[in-house]
């Protein structure tokens, strides 16, 4: 454990004289009560109060010193996010789209795993990197907010996850200096794929196995089927729904069977979009490794643990108040 502001511990110099003054005050109070034939409180009461006050002050000073624990664990993850037309599905224009919900999942993951590097790859019928792989949270946040939207390519109606998985495997093979550390890819999609997905996924599974990449599938969608409202070129959502060439309204199901199949076929895991805690735990348990003390130019991640000492502050303050109440009674 370390401290960002160890100079704060100088305030502990006031603790011994303060405890001595309080102890003298308690002794005088007992003497006065005895003189007036009263019933003084036991020494345990005074001693308990002094101990609680000492812990309270010590914990408060420790909070001011900003304690932290240091971890040299890190990992490299890729988000593979679906930006095809089906990700624009929602029941009404007042609700977030599937893509908006996927963005929220991404934001929570990068917040809860701050010691890891992340990169973002988007796909519809094509797959292409949106960001470099980086620790820079501000850069990633801006890319999520402004760089991901439906229609990144001319034809956004197709969902070609097969091609996307092959592209990821190919990048690790051809661009080892950039993607060599990537072992887990977080796929965010509704899984809406046409045709025989089992046959089409055979080759990507082989390619991913050669590179050691596992897919963590995150299902984005609703039970049953969800309509896709029309969105104008200016971004305005309308009540009308998209239709196919035959004029039938398009409804998007959550194909968790497809997403679970992709995860199982790559020895990964499948999660629902609400399982953020489970996703983060899985990434930490499986995707983080110690970077080693011999690796330079990488700052160990620091996690603030002031909250632990704030708990001590609260408990001891409550204890002092309880003792005070008993004394008045």
Buried (B, 14 or more C-beta within 10 A) or exposed (E): EEBEEEEBBEBBEEBEEBBEEBBEEBEEEBEEEEEEEEEBBEEEBBEBBBEBBBBBBBBBBBBBBBBBEEBBBBBBBBBBBBBBBBBBBBEEEEBEBBBBBBBBBBBBBBEBBEBBBBBBBBBBBBBEBBBBBBBEEEEBBEBBEEBBBBBBBEEBBBBBBBBBBBBBBBBBEEEEEBBEBBBBBBBBBBBBBEEEBEEBBEEBBEBBBEBBBBBBBBBBBBEEEBBBBBBEEEEEBEEEBBEEEEEEEBBBBBBBEBBBBBBBBBEBBBBBBEBBEEBBEBBBEBBBEEBEEEEEEEEBBBEEBBEBBBEBBEBBBEBBEEBEEEEEE
